[in-house]
Amino acid sequence: MTAARISSPADRPRLGLRERKKIKTREAIRTATYALVREQGYDATTIDQIAERAEVSPSTVFRYFPTKEDIVLTDEYDPVLLEELRARPTDEPWPESIRQVMLAAARAGVEDDVEVARLRTRLLVQVPAVRSRMMESMSVTGRLLCVAIAERTGHDPDGLEVRVHAMSLLGGLMEASMYWAENGHQGDFPALLDRALDVLEHGLGHDLEHSRKDGPEPGGEQAPGSGNP
């Protein structure tokens, strides 16, 4: 899940020096990549250029990120997903728990750096290699979700129903992200994700009624992809 921090660092144990250095190096690599992509485009950006800008070796880049696509897609906070779900009230309905955690992650991702959020989602739409890698990485996050679902519901984490439910949630997140980018990043991304979760929870008919009440969809009078930063 390409989400950002959804709870305060003060709520977590202080990391050791080695782990803090790893996070700092990963962030330097990401920052260098985003800057280069903005300057010259994704395809023209090479690992050697990223390493030079981040002041690390190319081998260090590959040690942290197996592919260039992983630099765009990977963040530090997938494990936080399971923690946050476990922290929800035990008597809270599962759909509400997952909704609150996913929306909190979406809000934090945009609030932390909206320009990075726009860049990442735009690349997801425009670069087939990024989109393909996203599909691959969803399986890892999906396993975390399966564990969380099993803990809350008592179902087998390897059961077909649990796996389908977990991947449908991630598919909804991916489609909401792409829709946001395709429509020039108009509107509020958490609101789009909330609509996607409504579809998964209540079905398509509910979403169509909700859309009519809300008025025209974002980008209805603008060509898809126009207005990108």
C-alpha positions in Angstrom: 0.0 0.0 0.0 1.5 3.3 -1.0 0.5 5.1 2.1 2.2 7.5 4.5 2.6 7.6 8.2 -0.9 7.3 9.9 0.1 7.7 13.5 2.5 10.0 15.3 6.2 9.1 15.6 5.8 9.8 19.3 3.5 6.8 19.5 6.3 4.4 18.4 9.5 3.2 20.0 12.5 5.1 19.0 14.5 3.4 16.3 18.1 2.5 16.7 20.8 4.4 14.9 21.3 1.7 12.2 17.6 1.7 11.3 17.4 5.5 11.3 20.4 5.6 8.8 18.6 3.1 6.6 15.5 5.2 6.5 17.5 8.3 5.8 19.3 6.6 2.9 16.0 5.4 1.4 14.5 8.9 1.7 17.5 10.4 0.1 17.2 8.0 -2.9 13.5 8.7 -3.2 14.0 12.5 -3.0 16.7 12.3 -5.7 14.5 10.2 -7.9 11.4 12.5 -7.6 13.6 15.5 -8.4 15.2 13.9 -11.5 11.8 12.7 -12.8 10.4 16.2 -12.5 13.4 17.6 -14.3 13.8 15.1 -17.2 11.0 12.5 -17.1 10.9 9.0 -15.8 12.4 7.1 -18.7 15.4 9.4 -19.0 16.2 9.0 -15.3 18.8 6.4 -14.7 20.0 4.6 -11.5 23.5 6.1 -12.0 21.9 9.6 -12.0 19.8 8.8 -8.9 22.9 7.5 -7.1 24.9 10.6 -7.9 22.1 12.9 -6.8 21.6 11.0 -3.6 25.3 10.7 -2.9 25.3 6.9 -2.7 26.7 4.2 -5.0 24.5 2.5 -7.6 24.9 -0.7 -5.7 23.4 1.0 -2.6 20.4 2.1 -4.7 19.8 -1.5 -5.8 20.3 -2.8 -2.3 17.4 -0.7 -1.1 15.3 -0.9 -4.2 15.6 -3.8 -6.6 14.1 -1.8 -9.5 13.6 1.9 -10.4 9.9 1.3 -10.1 10.2 0.3 -6.5 11.7 3.7 -5.7 8.4 5.3 -6.8 6.1 2.7 -5.2 7.7 1.6 -2.0 7.3 3.5 1.3 8.1 2.8 4.9 4.6 2.3 6.2 3.0 -0.9 4.9 3.7 -2.6 8.2 1.9 0.2 9.9 -1.3 -1.0 8.2 -1.5 -4.1 10.4 -0.6 -2.2 13.5 -3.3 0.4 12.9 -6.0 -2.2 12.2 -5.0 -4.1 15.4 -5.4 -0.8 17.3 -9.1 -0.3 16.2 -11.8 -1.1 18.8 -12.4 -4.8 18.8 -16.2 -4.3 18.7 -16.0 -2.1 15.6 -17.4 -3.7 12.4 -14.6 -4.8 10.1 -15.7 -2.6 7.2 -15.6 0.5 9.4 -12.2 -0.4 10.7 -10.6 -0.9 7.3 -12.3 2.3 6.0 -10.9 4.4 8.8 -7.4 3.1 8.5 -7.3 3.4 4.7 -8.8 6.9 4.7 -6.3 8.0 7.4 -3.5 6.7 5.3 -4.8 8.4 2.2 -5.2 11.7 4.0 -1.7 11.5 5.5 -0.2 10.6 2.1 -1.6 13.7 0.6 -0.9 16.0 3.5 2.7 14.9 3.9 3.6 16.0 0.4 0.8 16.5 -2.2 3.3 17.1 -5.0 4.9 13.7 -4.4 1.4 12.1 -4.2 0.5 13.6 -7.5 3.8 12.5 -9.1 3.5 8.9 -7.9 -0.1 8.5 -9.1 0.7 10.2 -12.4 3.5 7.8 -13.0 1.2 4.9 -12.1 -1.0 6.0 -15.0 1.6 7.0 -17.5 4.4 4.4 -17.1 3.4 0.8 -17.8 6.4 -0.6 -15.9 5.3 1.3 -12.8 1.8 0.0 -13.1 3.0 -3.6 -13.6 5.3 -3.4 -10.6 2.4 -2.0 -8.5 0.4 -5.1 -9.4 3.2 -7.3 -8.2 3.8 -5.4 -5.0 0.1 -5.6 -4.1 0.5 -9.2 -3.3 2.9 -8.4 -0.4 0.5 -5.8 1.1 -2.4 -8.3 0.4 -0.8 -10.8 2.7 -0.6 -8.3 5.5 -4.3 -7.5 5.0 -5.2 -11.2 5.0 -3.5 -11.6 8.4 -5.5 -8.6 9.7 -8.8 -9.9 8.3 -8.1 -13.3 9.8 -7.3 -11.8 13.3 -10.5 -9.8 13.3 -12.9 -12.2 11.7 -11.6 -15.7 12.6 -11.3 -16.7 9.0 -8.4 -18.6 7.5 -5.9 -16.0 6.2 -5.1 -18.4 3.3 -8.8 -18.9 2.5 -10.1 -17.9 -0.9 -12.7 -15.5 0.5 -10.2 -13.6 2.6 -7.7 -13.4 -0.2 -10.4 -12.1 -2.6 -11.5 -9.5 -0.1 -8.0 -8.3 0.7 -7.1 -7.9 -3.0 -10.4 -6.2 -3.8 -9.6 -3.5 -1.2 -6.1 -2.9 -2.7 -7.7 -2.9 -6.2 -10.1 -0.2 -5.1 -7.1 1.8 -3.7 -5.2 1.5 -7.0 -8.2 2.4 -9.2 -9.0 5.4 -7.0 -5.4 6.6 -7.3 -5.4 6.2 -11.1 -8.8 7.9 -11.4 -7.5 10.9 -9.4 -4.5 11.2 -11.7 -6.4 10.7 -15.0 -8.7 13.6 -14.0 -5.9 16.1 -13.4 -5.8 15.5 -9.6 -9.0 17.4 -9.2 -11.1 16.9 -6.1 -10.2 15.3 -2.8 -8.4 11.9 -3.0 -9.6 10.5 0.3 -13.2 11.3 -0.9 -12.6 9.3 -4.0 -11.2 6.4 -2.0 -14.2 6.6 0.3 -16.4 6.2 -2.8 -14.4 3.2 -3.9 -14.9 1.6 -0.4 -18.6 2.3 -0.7 -18.7 0.3 -3.9 -16.9 -2.6 -2.2 -19.2 -2.5 0.9 -22.6 -1.8 -0.7 -22.4 -2.6 -4.4 -22.5 -0.6 -7.6 -26.1 0.7 -7.2 -25.2 2.5 -4.0 -22.3 4.2 -5.7 -24.3 5.4 -8.6 -26.9 7.0 -6.3 -24.1 8.5 -4.2 -22.5 10.0 -7.4 -25.8 11.6 -8.5 -26.3 13.3 -5.2 -22.7 14.6 -5.2 -23.1 16.2 -8.7 -20.6 15.9 -11.6 -17.6 13.7 -11.3 -14.2 15.3 -10.9 -12.8 16.2 -14.3 -16.1 16.1 -16.1 -15.3 19.2 -18.1 -11.6 18.7 -18.4 -9.7 16.2 -20.6 -8.3 13.3 -18.6 -4.7 14.0 -17.6 -4.8 17.7 -18.2 -3.9 20.1 -15.4 -1.2 17.8 -13.9 1.5 19.5 -12.0 
